[in-house]
Amino acid sequence: MAKKQAQPAPDTAEGKPNVFSRFARYVDESKAELRKVTWPTLMETRKATLAVLGFVAVMAVILGLVDFGLSSLIKFILS
């Protein structure tokens, strides 16, 4: 049989918590989730950053060459 979870008591007469209590609950739940995160080490962060920068540099060169080639082709066709 499923265990029934306790529901927090509503803060207003309408049954809906007010903005401040909802925000406080959001902050508390966010803190709890951040405690579960496995953060990368400094070395892992550096390696990932260098990999991204390397990939961006390679793609910039490739796209630059494609752009140069296509612009040369368009100039050749139009002249």
N, CA, C and O atoms as a GROMACS GRO file, in nm:
protein
  316
    1MET      N    1   0.083  -0.117   0.000
    1MET     CA    2   0.000   0.000   0.000
    1MET      C    3   0.089   0.124   0.000
    1MET      O    4   0.188   0.130   0.072
    2ALA      N    5   0.054   0.222  -0.079
    2ALA     CA    6   0.135   0.342  -0.093
    2ALA      C    7   0.126   0.427   0.033
    2ALA      O    8   0.020   0.441   0.094
    3LYS      N    9   0.239   0.482   0.070
    3LYS     CA   10   0.245   0.568   0.187
    3LYS      C   11   0.196   0.707   0.149
    3LYS      O   12   0.237   0.761   0.046
    4LYS      N   13   0.113   0.764   0.228
    4LYS     CA   14   0.059   0.896   0.201
    4LYS      C   15   0.157   1.002   0.250
    4LYS      O   16   0.201   0.999   0.365
    5GLN      N   17   0.191   1.096   0.159
    5GLN     CA   18   0.283   1.202   0.196
    5GLN      C   19   0.206   1.314   0.265
    5GLN      O   20   0.092   1.344   0.230
    6ALA      N   21   0.271   1.373   0.363
    6ALA     CA   22   0.209   1.484   0.434
    6ALA      C   23   0.213   1.608   0.347
    6ALA      O   24   0.317   1.643   0.292
    7GLN      N   25   0.101   1.673   0.334
    7GLN     CA   26   0.091   1.796   0.256
    7GLN      C   27   0.113   1.914   0.350
    7GLN      O   28   0.060   1.916   0.461
    8PRO      N   29   0.190   2.015   0.305
    8PRO     CA   30   0.208   2.133   0.390
    8PRO      C   31   0.076   2.207   0.405
    8PRO      O   32  -0.006   2.211   0.313
    9ALA      N   33   0.058   2.264   0.521
    9ALA     CA   34  -0.066   2.338   0.548
    9ALA      C   35  -0.069   2.465   0.466
    9ALA      O   36   0.032   2.536   0.458
   10PRO      N   37  -0.182   2.494   0.405
   10PRO     CA   38  -0.191   2.619   0.327
   10PRO      C   39  -0.178   2.741   0.417
   10PRO      O   40  -0.218   2.739   0.533
   11ASP      N   41  -0.120   2.848   0.359
   11ASP     CA   42  -0.097   2.969   0.438
   11ASP      C   43  -0.210   3.070   0.427
   11ASP      O   44  -0.213   3.166   0.503
   12THR      N   45  -0.300   3.050   0.335
   12THR     CA   46  -0.409   3.145   0.318
   12THR      C   47  -0.542   3.073   0.329
   12THR      O   48  -0.548   2.950   0.327
   13ALA      N   49  -0.646   3.150   0.340
   13ALA     CA   50  -0.779   3.093   0.356
   13ALA      C   51  -0.825   3.022   0.229
   13ALA      O   52  -0.905   2.929   0.238
   14GLU      N   53  -0.777   3.063   0.112
   14GLU     CA   54  -0.820   3.001  -0.014
   14GLU      C   55  -0.759   2.863  -0.034
   14GLU      O   56  -0.804   2.788  -0.121
   15GLY      N   57  -0.657   2.828   0.045
   15GLY     CA   58  -0.593   2.699   0.031
   15GLY      C   59  -0.466   2.703  -0.052
   15GLY      O   60  -0.399   2.600  -0.067
   16LYS      N   61  -0.431   2.818  -0.105
   16LYS     CA   62  -0.310   2.834  -0.185
   16LYS      C   63  -0.208   2.912  -0.104
   16LYS      O   64  -0.239   3.017  -0.049
   17PRO      N   65  -0.083   2.860  -0.095
   17PRO     CA   66   0.019   2.933  -0.019
   17PRO      C   67   0.047   3.069  -0.080
   17PRO      O   68   0.035   3.087  -0.202
   18ASN      N   69   0.085   3.165   0.004
   18ASN     CA   70   0.113   3.298  -0.049
   18ASN      C   71   0.248   3.299  -0.122
   18ASN      O   72   0.322   3.200  -0.119
   19VAL      N   73   0.278   3.410  -0.185
   19VAL     CA   74   0.397   3.421  -0.269
   19VAL      C   75   0.525   3.400  -0.188
   19VAL      O   76   0.618   3.334  -0.235
   20PHE      N   77   0.530   3.455  -0.070
   20PHE     CA   78   0.652   3.447   0.010
   20PHE      C   79   0.680   3.304   0.056
   20PHE      O   80   0.795   3.261   0.055
   21SER      N   81   0.578   3.231   0.096
   21SER     CA   82   0.602   3.094   0.140
   21SER      C   83   0.637   3.005   0.022
   21SER      O   84   0.718   2.912   0.035
   22ARG      N   85   0.578   3.032  -0.096
   22ARG     CA   86   0.615   2.954  -0.216
   22ARG      C   87   0.760   2.982  -0.254
   22ARG      O   88   0.833   2.891  -0.292
   23PHE      N   89   0.801   3.109  -0.244
   23PHE     CA   90   0.939   3.144  -0.277
   23PHE      C   91   1.036   3.080  -0.178
   23PHE      O   92   1.141   3.030  -0.217
   24ALA      N   93   1.002   3.081  -0.050
   24ALA     CA   94   1.087   3.020   0.053
   24ALA      C   95   1.100   2.870   0.029
   24ALA      O   96   1.209   2.814   0.043
   25ARG      N   97   0.990   2.805  -0.008
   25ARG     CA   98   0.996   2.662  -0.038
   25ARG      C   99   1.082   2.636  -0.161
   25ARG      O  100   1.157   2.538  -0.164
   26TYR      N  101   1.071   2.722  -0.263
   26TYR     CA  102   1.152   2.710  -0.383
   26TYR      C  103   1.301   2.719  -0.348
   26TYR      O  104   1.382   2.640  -0.397
   27VAL      N  105   1.337   2.816  -0.264
   27VAL     CA  106   1.477   2.834  -0.225
   27VAL      C  107   1.526   2.712  -0.148
   27VAL      O  108   1.637   2.663  -0.174
   28ASP      N  109   1.446   2.661  -0.055
   28ASP     CA  110   1.486   2.544   0.022
   28ASP      C  111   1.505   2.422  -0.067
   28ASP      O  112   1.602   2.348  -0.051
   29GLU      N  113   1.413   2.400  -0.162
   29GLU     CA  114   1.425   2.286  -0.252
   29GLU      C  115   1.543   2.302  -0.346
   29GLU      O  116   1.607   2.204  -0.383
   30SER      N  117   1.573   2.425  -0.386
   30SER     CA  118   1.689   2.450  -0.472
   30SER      C  119   1.818   2.418  -0.398
   30SER      O  120   1.909   2.358  -0.454
   31LYS      N  121   1.826   2.460  -0.272
   31LYS     CA  122   1.944   2.428  -0.192
   31LYS      C  123   1.962   2.277  -0.179
   31LYS      O  124   2.074   2.227  -0.190
   32ALA      N  125   1.853   2.206  -0.156
   32ALA     CA  126   1.861   2.061  -0.141
   32ALA      C  127   1.909   1.996  -0.270
   32ALA      O  128   1.989   1.902  -0.266
   33GLU      N  129   1.863   2.046  -0.386
   33GLU     CA  130   1.907   1.990  -0.514
   33GLU      C  131   2.054   2.021  -0.540
   33GLU      O  132   2.127   1.937  -0.593
   34LEU      N  133   2.099   2.141  -0.503
   34LEU     CA  134   2.238   2.178  -0.525
   34LEU      C  135   2.333   2.095  -0.439
   34LEU      O  136   2.448   2.074  -0.477
   35ARG      N  137   2.287   2.048  -0.324
   35ARG     CA  138   2.370   1.962  -0.241
   35ARG      C  139   2.393   1.826  -0.308
   35ARG      O  140   2.492   1.759  -0.280
   36LYS      N  141   2.302   1.785  -0.395
   36LYS     CA  142   2.312   1.656  -0.462
   36LYS      C  143   2.406   1.659  -0.582
   36LYS      O  144   2.446   1.554  -0.633
   37VAL      N  145   2.441   1.778  -0.628
   37VAL     CA  146   2.520   1.792  -0.750
   37VAL      C  147   2.664   1.747  -0.724
   37VAL      O  148   2.722   1.779  -0.620
   38THR      N  149   2.720   1.673  -0.820
   38THR     CA  150   2.861   1.638  -0.816
   38THR      C  151   2.933   1.740  -0.903
   38THR      O  152   2.926   1.734  -1.025
   39TRP      N  153   3.002   1.832  -0.840
   39TRP     CA  154   3.068   1.939  -0.912
   39TRP      C  155   3.199   1.890  -0.970
   39TRP      O  156   3.268   1.810  -0.906
   40PRO      N  157   3.237   1.937  -1.090
   40PRO     CA  158   3.364   1.894  -1.150
   40PRO      C  159   3.482   1.956  -1.076
   40PRO      O  160   3.471   2.062  -1.014
   41THR      N  161   3.595   1.887  -1.085
   41THR     CA  162   3.716   1.941  -1.024
   41THR      C  163   3.771   2.052  -1.113
   41THR      O  164   3.725   2.072  -1.225
   42LEU      N  165   3.868   2.125  -1.061
   42LEU     CA  166   3.929   2.232  -1.138
   42LEU      C  167   3.995   2.178  -1.264
   42LEU      O  168   3.987   2.240  -1.370
   43MET      N  169   4.060   2.063  -1.254
   43MET     CA  170   4.128   2.003  -1.370
   43MET      C  171   4.025   1.960  -1.476
   43MET      O  172   4.048   1.981  -1.595
   44GLU      N  173   3.914   1.901  -1.433
   44GLU     CA  174   3.810   1.862  -1.528
   44GLU      C  175   3.751   1.985  -1.599
   44GLU      O  176   3.722   1.981  -1.719
   45THR      N  177   3.734   2.092  -1.524
   45THR     CA  178   3.680   2.215  -1.582
   45THR      C  179   3.776   2.274  -1.684
   45THR      O  180   3.734   2.319  -1.790
   46ARG      N  181   3.904   2.273  -1.652
   46ARG     CA  182   4.005   2.324  -1.747
   46ARG      C  183   4.008   2.240  -1.875
   46ARG      O  184   4.012   2.295  -1.985
   47LYS      N  185   4.004   2.108  -1.860
   47LYS     CA  186   4.007   2.020  -1.977
   47LYS      C  187   3.885   2.042  -2.066
   47LYS      O  188   3.897   2.047  -2.188
   48ALA      N  189   3.768   2.054  -2.004
   48ALA     CA  190   3.646   2.075  -2.081
   48ALA      C  191   3.649   2.211  -2.150
   48ALA      O  192   3.605   2.224  -2.265
   49THR      N  193   3.700   2.313  -2.081
   49THR     CA  194   3.710   2.446  -2.140
   49THR      C  195   3.804   2.446  -2.259
   49THR      O  196   3.773   2.504  -2.363
   50LEU      N  197   3.919   2.381  -2.246
   50LEU     CA  198   4.014   2.374  -2.357
   50LEU      C  199   3.956   2.295  -2.474
   50LEU      O  200   3.979   2.330  -2.589
   51ALA      N  201   3.881   2.190  -2.446
   51ALA     CA  202   3.817   2.113  -2.553
   51ALA      C  203   3.717   2.199  -2.629
   51ALA      O  204   3.712   2.194  -2.752
   52VAL      N  205   3.638   2.276  -2.557
   52VAL     CA  206   3.539   2.364  -2.621
   52VAL      C  207   3.609   2.471  -2.704
   52VAL      O  208   3.569   2.497  -2.817
   53LEU      N  209   3.712   2.535  -2.647
   53LEU     CA  210   3.784   2.639  -2.721
   53LEU      C  211   3.852   2.582  -2.844
   53LEU      O  212   3.855   2.648  -2.949
   54GLY      N  213   3.907   2.463  -2.834
   54GLY     CA  214   3.969   2.398  -2.950
   54GLY      C  215   3.866   2.369  -3.058
   54GLY      O  216   3.891   2.394  -3.176
   55PHE      N  217   3.752   2.317  -3.019
   55PHE     CA  218   3.646   2.288  -3.115
   55PHE      C  219   3.598   2.416  -3.183
   55PHE      O  220   3.577   2.417  -3.304
   56VAL      N  221   3.582   2.521  -3.107
   56VAL     CA  222   3.537   2.649  -3.163
   56VAL      C  223   3.641   2.702  -3.262
   56VAL      O  224   3.604   2.752  -3.368
   57ALA      N  225   3.769   2.691  -3.230
   57ALA     CA  226   3.874   2.738  -3.320
   57ALA      C  227   3.874   2.659  -3.451
   57ALA      O  228   3.884   2.716  -3.559
   58VAL      N  229   3.862   2.527  -3.441
   58VAL     CA  230   3.859   2.443  -3.562
   58VAL      C  231   3.737   2.477  -3.647
   58VAL      O  232   3.748   2.488  -3.769
   59MET      N  233   3.621   2.492  -3.585
   59MET     CA  234   3.500   2.525  -3.660
   59MET      C  235   3.509   2.663  -3.723
   59MET      O  236   3.458   2.684  -3.833
   60ALA      N  237   3.573   2.758  -3.654
   60ALA     CA  238   3.590   2.892  -3.711
   60ALA      C  239   3.676   2.886  -3.836
   60ALA      O  240   3.645   2.953  -3.935
   61VAL      N  241   3.782   2.808  -3.834
   61VAL     CA  242   3.867   2.793  -3.953
   61VAL      C  243   3.790   2.727  -4.066
   61VAL      O  244   3.795   2.774  -4.179
   62ILE      N  245   3.718   2.620  -4.036
   62ILE     CA  246   3.641   2.549  -4.140
   62ILE      C  247   3.536   2.641  -4.200
   62ILE      O  248   3.525   2.650  -4.322
   63LEU      N  249   3.459   2.710  -4.117
   63LEU     CA  250   3.356   2.800  -4.168
   63LEU      C  251   3.416   2.918  -4.244
   63LEU      O  252   3.357   2.965  -4.341
   64GLY      N  253   3.531   2.966  -4.200
   64GLY     CA  254   3.600   3.074  -4.272
   64GLY      C  255   3.642   3.030  -4.411
   64GLY      O  256   3.627   3.104  -4.508
   65LEU      N  257   3.695   2.908  -4.421
   65LEU     CA  258   3.735   2.855  -4.552
   65LEU      C  259   3.613   2.834  -4.642
   65LEU      O  260   3.619   2.866  -4.761
   66VAL      N  261   3.506   2.782  -4.588
   66VAL     CA  262   3.384   2.763  -4.667
   66VAL      C  263   3.331   2.898  -4.713
   66VAL      O  264   3.292   2.913  -4.829
   67ASP      N  265   3.330   2.997  -4.625
   67ASP     CA  266   3.283   3.131  -4.661
   67ASP      C  267   3.370   3.191  -4.770
   67ASP      O  268   3.319   3.248  -4.867
   68PHE      N  269   3.501   3.179  -4.755
   68PHE     CA  270   3.593   3.231  -4.856
   68PHE      C  271   3.571   3.162  -4.990
   68PHE      O  272   3.569   3.227  -5.095
   69GLY      N  273   3.556   3.030  -4.988
   69GLY     CA  274   3.533   2.955  -5.111
   69GLY      C  275   3.403   2.993  -5.179
   69GLY      O  276   3.400   3.013  -5.301
   70LEU      N  277   3.298   3.004  -5.103
   70LEU     CA  278   3.168   3.039  -5.162
   70LEU      C  279   3.167   3.183  -5.212
   70LEU      O  280   3.108   3.210  -5.317
   71SER      N  281   3.229   3.275  -5.140
   71SER     CA  282   3.233   3.414  -5.188
   71SER      C  283   3.317   3.424  -5.315
   71SER      O  284   3.284   3.502  -5.404
   72SER      N  285   3.426   3.347  -5.324
   72SER     CA  286   3.505   3.345  -5.446
   72SER      C  287   3.424   3.288  -5.562
   72SER      O  288   3.433   3.339  -5.674
   73LEU      N  289   3.347   3.185  -5.536
   73LEU     CA  290   3.263   3.126  -5.640
   73LEU      C  291   3.157   3.225  -5.688
   73LEU      O  292   3.132   3.235  -5.808
   74ILE      N  293   3.095   3.296  -5.598
   74ILE     CA  294   2.993   3.395  -5.635
   74ILE      C  295   3.057   3.508  -5.717
   74ILE      O  296   3.001   3.551  -5.818
   75LYS      N  297   3.176   3.556  -5.674
   75LYS     CA  298   3.245   3.660  -5.751
   75LYS      C  299   3.278   3.611  -5.892
   75LYS      O  300   3.264   3.686  -5.988
   76PHE      N  301   3.323   3.486  -5.903
   76PHE     CA  302   3.356   3.429  -6.034
   76PHE      C  303   3.233   3.422  -6.122
   76PHE      O  304   3.239   3.454  -6.240
   77ILE      N  305   3.120   3.379  -6.064
   77ILE     CA  306   2.996   3.365  -6.142
   77ILE      C  307   2.945   3.501  -6.187
   77ILE      O  308   2.900   3.516  -6.300
   78LEU      N  309   2.951   3.602  -6.099
   78LEU     CA  310   2.894   3.733  -6.130
   78LEU      C  311   2.987   3.820  -6.216
   78LEU      O  312   2.940   3.920  -6.271
   79SER      N  313   3.114   3.786  -6.229
   79SER     CA  314   3.202   3.870  -6.311
   79SER      C  315   3.230   3.812  -6.447
   79SER      O  316   3.302   3.873  -6.526
   0.00000   0.00000   0.00000
